[in-house]
Amino acid sequence: MAFHDIRLPDGLQYQSTAGASFSTIIQEQASGHEYRITRQAQGRHRYRLRKELQTEAEAKAIKAFALGRRGSLHSFRLKDFSDYTSAENGTGAHTATDQTLGVGDGTNTTFPLVKLYEPSGPNVYPRPIALPVVGTVLVAQNTTPTTAFTLSGDGDIVMDTAPTAGVAVSAGFEFDVPVRFGKGFDDFAQMSADAFQVWSIVDMDCIEVLAEVESPERWNAGGGRDWGVVGANVTLSLNDGVMHRFEPSVAISAYLPSASRVPGGDRLFTIHNVSGSAGTIQIRDGSGAAVGSAITNGLIKFVGLARSGSTATWVVY
């Protein structure tokens, strides 16, 4: 399985449904009192989409999309038309001061995107945003807009210069939801011929893939990316899977994702420098510091993350 950075074609119909679900165990006592246990901290969005009265070309595009994802195997982007901006109502125009991401300390440059729900309520709900729409992200420092930042593959804002202590960093953006097709659509992607060259897909369920940019709870070999011939620095992302194959034409650096988004573990990345490559690969952390020695052609190295309290250490072996 892997994440495919492609959006499901728009054009959804009225009567499509969307909403979040939690997995709460409700244990009722004989007296009627309840004991409730939450099994997940983050709500999981589900979608039942309808695409009716499509042209033949639209129907074929959906079929090709489903085949390309191998049904439920690979996840993809979905625009949730009920909630796709950082504005409080989810659909209004976004501004650079919509969401406060953190406060500068003079050292930190990385600020993960997040959207807060019921920010003035008794129990604010933070939703990590992993899939901002490129070109829509606005950033401000103490409400003053700035363009001195880049966007990482994990949905982090990386400031060119660390904000000084006490400076509030905020952002506004549009975002997509990482989803996969539901089991029913995986079993049978039904397409109904309603008339001559007119087609419908009555129910097309999609389920949010939580923590798509996080590593799995245990190591698995799923997913990978062949970068081919590369002559410039790259940024690794857990979205692209475990195995990463390179054929560098010059000496390049491969930057790791922010350790704050990774719980730690063994073999988070497998890096292969193809035999006969002209260049080397230097693994670097989010601050640019080298991790291990450069990987020469023909070698395969593994990358893990060790944690001790608040300290995280990348390891290449």
N, C-alpha and C positions, 0 to 999 in steps of 0.2 A: 504494500500500500504506500501511497505517497500523496503529496498535495500538488495538484495541477493549478498553476496560476492562470486560470481562465475563468471567465464569468459565464454562468448559465444565461442563454439568450433571454432578453427582456420580452415584454409583450404578454404579461400574465393577465388573466381575466378577473373580472369581478367574481366574488364568491370564493376566491382563494383565501386561505386562513393562515394565520401565523400567531405564535405565542411561545412563552417560555414554560418549562416544566422543571419541577424539583422532585427529588426522590426522598420523601419524608416517611419514616416509619412512625405510625400512630398506634401506640399501645394503650388500649382502653382498659381500665380496671373495673372490677365488679361494681364499685361505687359510682362509676361514671366519670371519674377523674381520668385524665389522659397524661401519658408520658410520650413526648415527641422527640424523635432522634433524626437529625439531618444526616443524610448519606452523601450529600454533595454540597459544596459551598457556593457553586456557581450554577445559575439556571441554564438549562439546555433548551435552545429554541428548536421548534419543530414547525414545518411548513407543509401544508397540503395545497398544492398549486393546480390551477386549471388553465389549460390552453385549448380553447375551443375555436372552431371555425377558422382554422389556419389554412393558408395556401399550401400547395404541395411542397414548395421550396422551404417554408417554415417548418413543416412536419419533418422533412428530410434532415433539416439542420438539427432538430432535437434528437432524432434517431442517431445521427452521426455523433452528437455530443455524448449521448448515453453509451454508445459503443466505445468511444474514446476513453470514457471513465471506467470501462469494464463493469458497468452496473454500479454496485455499491463499493467497489474496491478502492477507487481513488477519490479523494475529496476535491472540492473546487470552490470558487467564489459564488455567492448569491447576494443580490441586492435585495434587502428587505425593505420594501417600499413603505412599510409602516414605521421604520426606525433605521435611518441610514446616515444621519448627520449628528454632529456633536451638540447641536442645539437641544435645549431641554425637551422640546416636543418631538424631537427625532426626525423632523422633516423640514424644519425651517432653515433659512440660510445660516451658515456657520460663521463664527468670527474667531479671531485669535485669542479671545479671552473666555471662550466657552468653558473650558475644563482646565483646572489647575493641576499640573503634573508633579510639582514639587517645588522645593526652595533650594537655591544654590548654597553650596558650602565652600566655594572657592576651589574645589578639586573635581567634583563629579561633573561629567559632561553628558551622561546618558539619562534620559527621562522617558520611561515607557509610556505609551499612549493609554489613556483610560477614559471611560465615560462614567460619570457618577449619576445614579438614579435616586430621586428623592433626596437631593443634597441637603435640604433643610429639615429632613425628617429625623426620627429618633434612631434609625438604623440605616445609614447610607449604604447603598449597594454599588460597589465598584465593578465595572465590567472591563476586563482587559481588551484592548483593541489590537489585534494582530494584523488586520488587513485594511489599512487605510488606503483610500484611492489616491494613486500617485497624481500629483499636481494639484491636490485640493488642500494639502496641509498648510495651515497658517500658525505661526508661533509668535509669542510676545514675551518680553521680559519686563516685569512690573508694568504691564499693560501697553508697553511700547513695542510695536511690531518689529520683527527682525527676520532677516533671510540668512543669517549666519548659522545655518544648521544643515544637516543631512538626515536622511531617513534610512534606517537600517532595514535589513530583510526581516527582522522580527517585529517591526512596527515601533521601533524606538526612535525618539528624537535625539540626535547626537549633535550637541552644540559645538561650534568651531572652537570656542573658548569657554572654559568653565565659568558659569555665572558666579559672581561674587556672593559672599555670605549674605543671606537675607533676601536675595532677589527671587521673586516668584516667577516661575516658568509656566506659561499656559499655552494652550493650543486649541485650534478648531479644525474640523476635518469631516470628510465623508468617509464611510467605511463599508466594507462588505463583510459577510458572515461566512466562515469556512463550514461547508456542509458536505454531506454525501447523500446519495439517493437512498431512500428507505428500502426495506427488504421486499416489500410488495412490488415496487417498481423494478427491483433487481430480478425478482422471479419472473415477472411478465410485464414488460414495458408496453402497455396496451395503447394502441393507436387505432382510433375508430374512423372509418371512411363514412362521413355523413352525407356526402353528395359528390358529384364529379369534381375531382381535384380539391375537395374540401375535407379537412381532417380535424379530429379533436383528440386531446389527451385529457380525460376527465379528471383523473387523480394522479398527481406526480408528487409523492411525498419526498421531503428532504429533511435531514436531521443534522443539527449542528454538531461539528466535531470539536469537542472541548479541548482547550490547550493544544491546538494544532502545532504551535511553535515550541511546545515543551517536549522533552524526551519521554518515552514511554516509561511505565512503572518498572519494567524489567527490560533488559537488553534484547533486541531482536534485529534481524538482518533486513528488515523491511525498508524498501526505498533506496534510491540512489540517483546520482546525476553524473553524466559524462560531459565534462566541460569542453572536451576536445582541445584544439590548439588555442592556447591563451597567451597573450603577451602583455597583460595588465593585471593589477592586483584585483582580488575577488573577495567577497564577503560570504562566508559559509552560513547556511541556514538549516535548522532542523526540518524546515518545510521540505527540503530537497532530499531527505532520507539520510541513511548512514554512509553509504558508499559514495566516494567522490573520486572520479578518475580525471587526471590532468595530463596534458601534453604541453608543458610550458615551453615557449620558444625563447624566453629570456628568464632571468631570475625574477620571480614574482613573490608576493606575500598573500597569504590566505588568512583573513581576519575572522576570528571566532565571534559568535554572538555574545551578547551581554550575559555574564555569569549570573546576574540577578534573575534571569528568566529560566535557568537550568537547575534542576534539583540535584544534579551530580550523578555520577555513575561511570561505568566502564564502557569503552568503545562507543562513545557518542558519535564519533566520526572515524571513518577509515579512509585514509588519503593514499592514493596510488599515483606515483609519478611514473608515467609510461616509459618503458625501456627505449632508449634512443632519443629521449627528449633533450633539447639543447639547454634548457634552463632548470633551475631548482625552485623549490617551494619552501618558503619560510612561514611557519605558523605564527600568528601574532594574536594577542588578546585584544580586548576592546580599546585599551589605552595605547596600543601599538607596540607593546613590549614583545620581544621575541620569546616564543615558547619552544624549547628544544632547539636542536640544530636544524639547518636547512635539509630538506629531503631531496636527495639526488635521484637521477633517473634510474628506473628499475626497482626502486624501493617502495615498500608499503609500510605506513606508520598508522598507529591507532592514537586517538585523542580521547582522554577521559577527564573528568572533573572531580577532584577530591574536596570535601567540605569538612571544616572543623569550626563549629559555631558560626560566626559571621564571616569567616575567612574561606574563600574559594580559590583553589589552585588548579590551573589547567596542567595536564600531564600528557606529554607525547612520548610514546615508547614503541 
